């Protein structure tokens, strides 16, 4: 093993001690200390010497280093000011890495991509995301329709399963549909909690989102479509008829029942049994009825 790799227990401890770094629970900081796992994450992103990588939360640079070895350029967003001098130190051998001190949720990522990756055609987001903001970060990256090919992230295993879940599974919900509207989702491999410092309470998984050129369904209004999906899962045990009647208070229960029948959906079904195509059909019929009320 290359002694210089950041992601070994000994080197990680040495870096943290040298800089007197202490973990902030509020930032969900868990650093990877297994180089093989990091290499597999980079493999999953399928990057080359011509690729650019966007990283979120580089920590002390363990994944950043592996990305830097295999890409043309890396841009990393780090929110914790205390890590900036550490990154400057650990990533000194890699001049093609740029660290931006910023909360990615507040950053204009599109502008950064246009500025930093002007000469790069293939871009992937590759990150070990802090668990407490996984969903908002992923949804921001997807909704902003960034010019990226894929998003490969290490997240809580349970959340990865929810994002990749299909109809009629307990994992499937509004998050699955929201993510799969923009991307094809798959769990690549699981990561045990033992390869982190400090150890989190949950196991992790690598999720790969391959960005779609076009959504798999045609909807009249995207935000209304997502609203219908969320309303349908509001109470999982309730039928779609009851959930939608509760949400669209301007419609009578009978009207909602008719709309469901028109959409070819049995009103007694539950949200988790509907495919994305069925939700699209339903929202396209429903939006006309709601707008006339």
N, C-alpha and C positions, 0 to 999 in steps of 0.2 A: 504493500500500500504506500502510496506517495505520502511521505511524512508531512508534506506541505498542505494536504487537504485540510480545510477548516473543519469539516464535519467528522472529526473523531473526538471521542470523549476527552482525551488528554489535551488536544489542541484547543477545543472549545473552552475547557476549564482555564487553560493558560491565557487565552484572549480575554475572558471575562475578568480574571484576576488582575491582569495587567492594567485594564481600564477601570477596575473597581465597579464593574457593572452589576446592578441588581435587577431582578425581574419585576416588571410591573404587572400585577394581576389584571388591572383594569384594561391593559392593552392586549391581554390574551397571548402573552409571549411564551412560546414553546419552541426551542431550537432543536433542529434535527442533528443527531450525532451519528448518522449512518450514511457513509458515502454511496453504498450500493443503492439505497433507496433513492437518493438524490439523482443518481445516474439514470435510474429507471423512470423517474419523473421526466427528465430531459428527453429520454428515449420516446416516451409517450407523446411528447410535443412534436416529434419528428422534425426538429430544426436542423438546418445545415449552416455551412460557413457563410451563406448568403442571407440568412434569416436575421430578423430583429426579435428581441424578446422584451416584454414588459413584465416587470416583477412588482409585486405589492407586498410590502413588509419584508424586506430582505434580512432583517435581524442583524447578524454579524457577518453575513455574506456567504453562508454555506452553499445555498442553491445558486446564488448569483455567480459564484466562482465556477460551478459546473456549467452554467449557461454561457459564461464568458469564454470558456474553453471551446465551445461548439457553435458560437454564433458570431455574426458580424458586429452586432451592437446590442447592449443591454441597457434599458432605462428602468430604474427601480424607484418606487415611491416609498419613502419611509417617514412615518409620522413622529417617531420618537427621536427628539433632538440629541439625546444622549448617545444614540448609536452612530451618529454622523462621523465623529472622529474615529470610531472603531472601524467603520466601513472604509474610511479613507486609508486606514492602515492595512486592513486585510485585503483590500482590492487594489492596492498600489500596483501590482504586476499587470493589471488589466486596464489600459488607458481607454479602451472602447466601452467602459461601463460608466454610466452617468447616474448619480443618485440625486433625486429631487426630494427636498424636505417638504412634504406635503401630505395632507390627508386625502387619499385618493377619492373619497366620497365628495370632497369639495373641489377637486381639481378639474380643470378642463382637459380631460384626457385626449379628446380628439385633437385639440390644438397641439398638445405635446407630441402626439403621434405624427402629425403633419410636419412639425418642426424637426423632430429628432430622427425620424425614419424616412426622410425625403428620398434617400437613395436605396431604400430597402423595399422589395416587393412582397416578401413573405414575412408576416408578423404573427407571433403567438404570444398570448398572455400565459405566463408560467409562474405559479406562486403557491406558497404555503400560507393559506389565508388564516387570519385570526378568527376563531370560531364564532365570536360574539357578533361579528359583522359580515359573515359569509354571504348571507342572502342579499342584503342591500348592495354589497360590492358586485356580486354576480349580476344582479338585475340591472344595475347601472351600466355595467360593461355591455350587456346584451341590448338594453333599450337604446343606448346611444349609437348603436349600429356602427361600431368602430370598424375600420378596415383591417380586421384581424381574421386569420384563417381558423384559429382554434384557441380555446381557453382550457388550459390543463392546470387543475388546482388540487391541492391537498386540503380536504375539508373533513368535518366530522362524518364518520361512516354513515350514520343515520340520515344526515342531510343529503349525502351523495345518493343514497338509495331512494330518497324521496324525489330528487330531481330526475333520476333516471327511471322512475317507476312508470308502469303502464296500467291501463284500465283494469279494474277488478282486483287490484292488489291493495293491501293496506297502506302502502307507501304513496300511492297515486293521489295527487291532490292538485290544488291550484298552482302550487310551485312547479310541479312536474309539467303542467300544460304551459305555464309562462316560459319556462326554460326551453321546452321542446318546440315551442312556436318559432324560436329564433335559431335553435341549434339541435343537432342530433346529440343525444346524451348517452354516455356509457361509463360504467365504473370499470376502471382498468385493473387496479389491484388494491388490496387492503394493506394498511400499515399499522402494526401493533403500537400501543402507547409506549412500549419499552425503548423505542429509538429516539425519545425526546428528552431534553432537559429544559425545565422540570417536566416530569411526566404528567400529561393531561389525564383527566378521569375517563376519557372515552377513546375508543379506537378511531382511526382515520381511514380515509380511502382516497384514492386518486380518481378524480372525475375528469373525463375528457368531453368537452363540448365542441363539436365541429360545426362552425357557423354555416347556416344555410344561405344559399344565394337568394331564395324566395321562401316565404313562410309556406308550410305544407297545406294550409287552408286559405280560402279567400273570405275575408270578412269586410263588412261595410264600414265598420268603425272599430279600430283596434282597442281603444280604451273601454268601449262598451262591451266588447267581447270578453275582455279580462274581468270586467265587472260581473257579467253573467256567470263566468266560471267561479269567481270568488263566492258569489251569492249561493251557487249550487252546492258548495262545500261548507257553507257556514255552520251547519250542524250535520255532521256526517251520517247520523242515524236517521235523519229525516228524509222523506222522499223529495225528489226534485220539485214536485208540485208544491209541497209545503215550504221548502226553502225559498223558492222564487216568489210565492204569494207573500211571504213574510217580508221579502226585500222590496219588491215592486208594489208598494202599498196603493198606488193609483189604479192597479188592476184588480178586478174581482177574481176570486178563486176559479170560477167557471171559465173566465177569459183565459187565465193562465193554462188551465187544462186544455182548452181548445188550441192554444198556441203550441203546446207540447204535442198534441195529436197531429196538428198540421206539420210539425217538424219530424213526424214519424217516431216520436218518443213516448213510451208508456209512462203516464204521469206517476205511476207507482215505483218507478225505478229510482235508484239513488245516484247522486252525482258521480260517485266513483265508478259507476258502470258505463258512463258515457265516453265515447272516443272524442278526440279533438274535432273530428269531422262533424260529429253530432252537435257539439257545442257551437261550432261555427254556423251550422244550419239554423240552430235555435236562436243564436244571437241576431242573425240576419233577419229572421221573421219577427223576433221580439222588438227589435229597435223601431220597426215601422209602427207597431202597436203602441209602444211607449211614447213615441214622438207625437202621436195624434191625440194623446190624453192631455 
